[in-house]
Amino acid sequence: MTMEEKIKCLIINALAESQEIDEDELNDVGLELSRNSNNEHGDFSSNIALKLGAKLKTPPMTIAEEIVSSLEASDELERVEFVKPGFINFYLSAEKKHGVLETILNHGREFGSSCASEKKKILLEFVSANPTGPLHVGHGRHAAFGDSLARLLRKAGHEVFTEYYLNDAGRQIDILCLSVIIEMLRAEGLKLKDIPGVYKGAYIKEIAQGLIEEGFKINKNVVPPDVGGSSDEIVDSFILEMKDVAGSELFQRISDITVLQMTQLLKKDLSDFRVEQDGFYSEKSLFSTGKIEQACEIIKKNGNAYEKDGALWLESSKYGDDKDRVVIREDGRSTYFASDIAYHHDKKMRGFDLLINVLGSDHHGYVSRLEAGLVSTGNKASDLDVILMQFVTLYRGKKKIQMSTRSGNFVPMRDLYSDVGVDAARFFYVSRSHDQHLDFDLDLATKQNNNNPVYYIQYANARIKSVLKENKKRGYIFDEAIGKSNLVKLDLPIEEEIIALLGKYPEIILKSSEARAVNKIANYLKSLAQLFHSYYGSTKFVSEDEQTRNARVLLLICVSIIIENGLDILGVSSPAKM
């Protein structure tokens, strides 16, 4: 039981005695504690007396006084006081506050772990970009956030499986294949006018050249269809002609090789960004295994589908969608929505309690559709948690950089982390809440000074390592037993602040995991680093006083453990020297 939980129990018991209020009545009001990093108002504070004042028609100060007088004695509390207009402040004993340092030392990397009360088996899907081009800087935010969230949820005690849904079927793959074939023909000397709507860029040319070197040849007797209409109509007509000229079999072989190479590129980009997906799920497999047909049969059996104009429709409107949706077209082809229904049903069939999808903010209107699809197959809408990521704007100096995957004028994710480093890229990506727009400052990310938050945090840890090294150099070997027995000497106000903040780490892990707020970890580390740097600048750590020295070194080691633990959640390294 955490200290917060213990204090809540004390309050509940005191209220039962003084006001005859049971726990259920208290839950209606809401019993909350705030944890203070500054000891001035106690280590914990409660406003329960203020909340109960109107309900009981009693002055909050009177209620607060009665709660305090009815509290059971606790060796872990130094004192409890009530102050105007009705706050109750709890002050931990020195032994209790210092005890967190011993706990950190004893648990090391596991401190703060497994704090979730209900452990879940979670499938976390993130990135899932089409394999039609390299990952760009927008995908980078998804990758950094998704991987850090997986690390955070595991730290909280959940079983997490990460997955990339590979859209390797459908029209966009045909366009990708067409784009490669066009470059193959151009490389062979055929002059083709610019085709609107196809994918461009060096990666397309590289794949095309590789296929030529492997002996693939395309009939040069091909002419882009001279049709009017939109670029989509032109492209679709050209795809049909190319399948006819090249042959469907050759077109498919080129398509398969292209998708495989693009997938390998995606995996390499992610791996070098310290993102290791546990699995890649092929959309094409939904067709080959008959899972789309199975899902459609389930929704029909559940009475959630009907036929109209030769198509099969899902009654998604009765589950919160703004209208019903087609799942099987009149020509027998399934829609992307049908694939999503089958995929999410398959996720549940694999035994996952909770499905978390990290999607772009442009998918806002798709959330209710996904929930409808999930419910229609016999699952619960609450089994799905969709996190919508806001966009990233990249700046070089004051110039805003535009991105467009088809034109080839985009900034690959790889270029970004190659430029600023993986550490800076990952930290900056998760430094703001996922529901806030992110302006990525390249200049700031490359600076090695205190203005760069990731450098600031890493430098704090490196300073600690330098103190330990200097002590050892002077023959002052850290004695843990002496340090533990002299924690009372850590009585400087800033030392008390640091200890209090270290004690909040398990709470930060729990609340961050519950809120899916990875940025809270980043903010916590910045606060801890700020306190440490102030402490470092005002305190002597290398001294002949072995009692104080060992106590302070113990504190520094604990700070280092927490910094390294927190940075690891964010996928950021902890260099010993800066």
Buried (B, 14 or more C-beta within 10 A) or exposed (E): EEBBEBBBBBBBBBBBBBBEBEEEBBEEBEBEBEBBBEBEBBBBBBBBBBBBBEEBEBEBBBBBBBBBEBBEEBEBBBEBEBEEEBBBBBBBBBEBBBBBBBBBBEBEEEBBBEBBEEEBEBBBBBBBBBBBBBBBBBBBBBBBBBBBBBBBBBBBBBEBBBBBBBBBBBEBBBBBBBBBBBBBBEEEEBEEEEBEBBBBBEBBBBBBBBBBEEEBEBEEEBEBBEEEEEEEEBBBBBBEBBBEBBEEEBBBBBBBBBBEBBBEBBBEBBEEBBBEBEEBBBBBBBBEEEBBBBBBEBBBEEEBBEEEEEBBBBBBBEBEBEEBBBBBBEEEEBBBBBBBBBBBBBBBEEEBBBBBBBBBEEBEEBBBBBBBBBBBBEBEBEBBEBBBBBBBBBBEEEEEBEBEBBEBEBBBBBEBBEBBBBBBBBBBBBBBBBEEEBEBBBEBBEEEEEEBBBBBBBBBBBBBBBBBEEBEEEEBEBBEEBBBEBBEBBEEEBBBBBBBBBBBBBBBBBBBBEEBBBBBBBBBBBBBBBBBBEBBEEBEBEEEEBBBBBBBBBBBBBBBBBBBBBBBBBBBBBEEEE
